[in-house]
Amino acid sequence: MNLLEITNLNKSYGKKVILKDISLQCKTGEIIGVFGRNRTGKSTLLKLIFGAIKADSIQIKINSKTIAQKAIIPSKQIAYLPQDTFLPKEKTVREIIPLFFPNADEQDKIFYAPKISSFEKIKVGKLSQGQLRYFELLIIGNLNHPFMMLDEPFSMIEPLYKEIIKKLLFKLKETKGIILTDHYYNDVLEITHRNFIIKDAQKIEMRFKNDLIKYEYLNSKA
């Protein structure tokens, strides 16, 4: 089992405090959901943990070993799925797979994954949103990183691929810890083990679905 520990995470832009004294843990076998209204810092949190942006302060430990933030990306301990695709749009699915997995056995895990054969000859720029998100998740999920940060894996996804993605995440959590954020809260709650809300730069643990109303992420009519 691997354990990711984040403490003393702080981020401000000028006088605006985005995240204040955030602490969290994620271990192998867990999927953790992050909720919050737009511009509350959900995506920023994932980027800070991944190392894409610099924190004002942060302590990161993996299996009790402290890792400097600038060393997170080179350490290949945390994978990150951004909102916008990271794949070249003019290449086909079949052309992209060897770019990430030079080994034939590793390539086969992608080529023979459910549904891939139905769109392997299509260029990335022509994929549906569901096909694209699923393909991206297959790629980063088959890297050796023990932790994954996922920014809106369900956003604008057709129902068929939502279910395929959920099954994939359940399988990936057997060997990884996963933290994700998405406004499709029912889909998130269906697969997560723990959840929290970011409100007024603070992290609030969720115990019940109604906490989404209590802490004003949803209105009472939702």
C-alpha positions as CSV (number, residue, x, y, z in Angstrom):
1,M,0.0,0.0,0.0
2,N,1.2,3.5,-0.8
3,L,0.3,6.6,1.2
4,L,0.2,10.2,0.0
5,E,0.2,12.9,2.8
6,I,-0.4,16.6,2.1
7,T,0.0,19.1,4.9
8,N,0.3,22.9,5.2
9,L,-0.9,23.6,1.7
10,N,-1.5,27.3,1.1
11,K,-2.1,29.3,-2.0
12,S,-2.9,32.9,-2.6
13,Y,-3.0,35.1,-5.7
14,G,-2.2,38.6,-4.5
15,K,-4.5,39.3,-1.5
16,K,-7.0,36.6,-2.5
17,V,-6.6,33.5,-0.5
18,I,-7.5,30.4,-2.6
19,L,-6.6,27.6,-0.3
20,K,-5.7,27.9,3.4
21,D,-3.9,25.3,5.5
22,I,-5.2,22.3,3.6
23,S,-4.3,18.8,4.8
24,L,-5.3,15.5,3.3
25,Q,-4.3,11.9,2.9
26,C,-4.9,9.4,0.1
27,K,-3.9,5.7,0.0
28,T,-4.0,2.8,-2.4
29,G,-7.5,1.6,-2.8
30,E,-9.2,5.0,-2.2
31,I,-11.0,7.4,-4.5
32,I,-11.5,10.8,-2.9
33,G,-13.9,13.4,-4.2
34,V,-13.4,17.2,-4.1
35,F,-16.4,19.5,-4.4
36,G,-16.7,23.2,-4.5
37,R,-18.3,26.0,-6.6
38,N,-16.4,27.5,-9.5
39,R,-13.3,29.4,-8.6
40,T,-13.0,27.9,-5.1
41,G,-9.7,26.2,-5.8
42,K,-10.6,22.6,-6.8
43,S,-8.4,22.5,-9.9
44,T,-5.8,24.5,-8.2
45,L,-5.6,22.0,-5.4
46,L,-4.9,19.1,-7.9
47,K,-2.3,21.2,-9.8
48,L,-0.5,22.1,-6.6
49,I,-0.3,18.4,-5.5
50,F,0.9,17.4,-9.0
51,G,3.4,20.2,-9.1
52,A,2.1,22.1,-12.1
53,I,1.8,25.3,-10.1
54,K,3.9,26.5,-7.2
55,A,2.3,26.6,-3.7
56,D,3.0,29.3,-1.2
57,S,3.7,26.4,1.2
58,I,3.1,22.7,1.0
59,Q,4.5,19.5,2.5
60,I,4.2,16.4,0.5
61,K,5.1,12.9,1.8
62,I,4.8,9.6,0.0
63,N,5.2,6.6,2.2
64,S,6.6,8.9,4.9
65,K,9.3,10.3,2.6
66,T,9.2,14.1,2.1
67,I,9.3,15.1,-1.5
68,A,10.1,18.7,-2.6
69,Q,7.3,20.2,-4.7
70,K,9.7,20.8,-7.6
71,A,10.6,17.1,-7.6
72,I,7.1,15.8,-7.7
73,I,6.7,15.7,-11.5
74,P,10.2,14.2,-12.1
75,S,9.6,11.6,-9.4
76,K,6.8,10.1,-11.5
77,Q,4.7,9.4,-8.3
78,I,1.6,11.4,-9.3
79,A,-0.2,11.4,-12.6
80,Y,-2.6,14.2,-13.6
81,L,-5.6,14.4,-15.9
82,P,-6.2,18.1,-16.9
83,Q,-9.5,19.4,-18.1
84,D,-8.1,20.0,-21.6
85,T,-6.7,17.2,-23.6
86,F,-2.9,16.6,-23.5
87,L,-2.9,14.5,-26.6
88,P,-2.0,15.6,-30.2
89,K,-5.3,16.0,-32.1
90,E,-3.9,15.1,-35.5
91,K,-2.7,11.6,-34.5
92,T,-4.9,8.5,-34.3
93,V,-5.4,6.5,-31.2
94,R,-3.3,3.8,-32.7
95,E,-0.4,6.2,-33.4
96,I,-0.5,7.7,-29.9
97,I,-0.3,4.5,-27.8
98,P,3.4,3.7,-28.6
99,L,4.3,7.3,-27.7
100,F,3.6,6.5,-24.1
101,F,4.2,2.7,-24.0
102,P,7.2,1.5,-26.1
103,N,6.9,-2.0,-24.7
104,A,4.5,-4.3,-26.7
105,D,3.0,-5.8,-23.5
106,E,2.2,-2.4,-22.2
107,Q,0.7,-1.4,-25.5
108,D,-1.6,-4.4,-25.5
109,K,-3.2,-3.3,-22.2
110,I,-4.5,-0.3,-24.1
111,F,-5.2,-1.9,-27.5
112,Y,-7.2,-4.7,-25.9
113,A,-9.1,-2.5,-23.4
114,P,-12.9,-2.4,-23.8
115,K,-14.1,-0.3,-26.8
116,I,-10.6,0.8,-28.0
117,S,-10.8,-1.3,-31.1
118,S,-14.0,0.6,-32.2
119,F,-12.1,3.9,-32.5
120,E,-8.4,3.1,-32.7
121,K,-8.1,4.4,-36.3
122,I,-9.8,7.8,-35.5
123,K,-7.8,10.9,-34.9
124,V,-7.9,12.3,-31.4
125,G,-9.5,15.5,-32.6
126,K,-12.4,13.6,-34.0
127,L,-13.2,11.5,-30.9
128,S,-16.3,12.0,-28.9
129,Q,-15.8,13.5,-25.5
130,G,-16.4,10.2,-23.8
131,Q,-14.0,8.3,-26.1
132,L,-11.3,10.9,-25.5
133,R,-11.7,11.0,-21.7
134,Y,-11.7,7.2,-21.5
135,F,-8.6,7.0,-23.7
136,E,-6.8,9.6,-21.7
137,L,-7.6,7.8,-18.5
138,L,-6.4,4.5,-19.9
139,I,-3.0,6.2,-20.7
140,I,-2.4,7.8,-17.4
141,G,-3.9,4.9,-15.5
142,N,-1.4,2.5,-17.0
143,L,1.6,4.5,-16.1
144,N,3.4,3.3,-13.0
145,H,2.4,6.3,-10.9
146,P,0.8,5.2,-7.6
147,F,-1.4,8.3,-7.4
148,M,-3.7,10.0,-9.8
149,M,-5.3,13.5,-9.8
150,L,-8.3,13.7,-12.1
151,D,-9.9,17.1,-13.1
152,E,-13.4,16.6,-14.4
153,P,-13.3,13.0,-15.7
154,F,-17.1,12.9,-16.2
155,S,-17.7,16.4,-17.7
156,M,-19.8,16.3,-20.8
157,I,-19.4,12.5,-21.1
158,E,-22.0,10.4,-22.8
159,P,-23.7,7.8,-20.4
160,L,-22.1,4.8,-22.0
161,Y,-18.6,6.1,-21.4
162,K,-19.4,7.3,-17.9
163,E,-20.1,3.7,-16.9
164,I,-16.9,2.4,-18.7
165,I,-14.9,5.1,-16.9
166,K,-16.3,4.2,-13.5
167,K,-15.4,0.5,-14.1
168,L,-11.9,1.6,-15.1
169,L,-11.5,3.7,-12.0
170,F,-12.7,0.9,-9.7
171,K,-10.0,-1.3,-11.3
172,L,-7.3,1.3,-11.1
173,K,-7.9,1.9,-7.4
174,E,-6.7,-1.6,-6.7
175,T,-3.1,-0.4,-7.2
176,K,-3.5,3.4,-7.0
177,G,-4.9,6.2,-4.8
178,I,-7.1,8.6,-6.7
179,I,-8.3,12.2,-6.0
180,L,-10.8,13.7,-8.4
181,T,-13.1,16.7,-8.8
182,D,-16.2,17.1,-11.0
183,H,-19.5,18.9,-11.0
184,Y,-21.3,15.7,-11.9
185,Y,-21.7,15.0,-8.2
186,N,-23.9,11.9,-8.5
187,D,-21.3,10.2,-10.6
188,V,-18.5,11.2,-8.1
189,L,-20.5,10.0,-5.1
190,E,-21.2,6.7,-6.8
191,I,-17.5,5.8,-6.8
192,T,-15.8,7.7,-4.0
193,H,-14.8,6.4,-0.5
194,R,-14.5,9.9,1.1
195,N,-15.4,13.4,0.0
196,F,-14.8,17.0,1.0
197,I,-15.9,20.5,0.0
198,I,-13.8,23.5,-0.5
199,K,-15.5,26.6,0.8
200,D,-14.0,30.0,1.8
201,A,-10.5,28.5,1.1
202,Q,-11.1,25.8,3.8
203,K,-11.5,22.0,3.4
204,I,-14.7,20.7,5.0
205,E,-15.2,16.9,5.3
206,M,-18.4,15.5,3.9
207,R,-20.4,12.9,5.8
208,F,-23.7,13.0,3.9
209,K,-24.9,14.0,0.5
210,N,-27.0,16.7,2.1
211,D,-23.7,18.4,3.1
212,L,-23.6,19.6,-0.5
213,I,-26.6,21.7,0.3
214,K,-25.5,22.6,3.8
215,Y,-22.3,24.1,2.6
216,E,-24.0,25.8,-0.4
217,Y,-22.5,23.8,-3.2
218,L,-26.1,22.9,-4.2
219,N,-29.3,24.7,-3.6
220,S,-32.1,23.1,-1.6
221,K,-34.0,22.2,-4.8
222,A,-31.2,20.1,-6.2
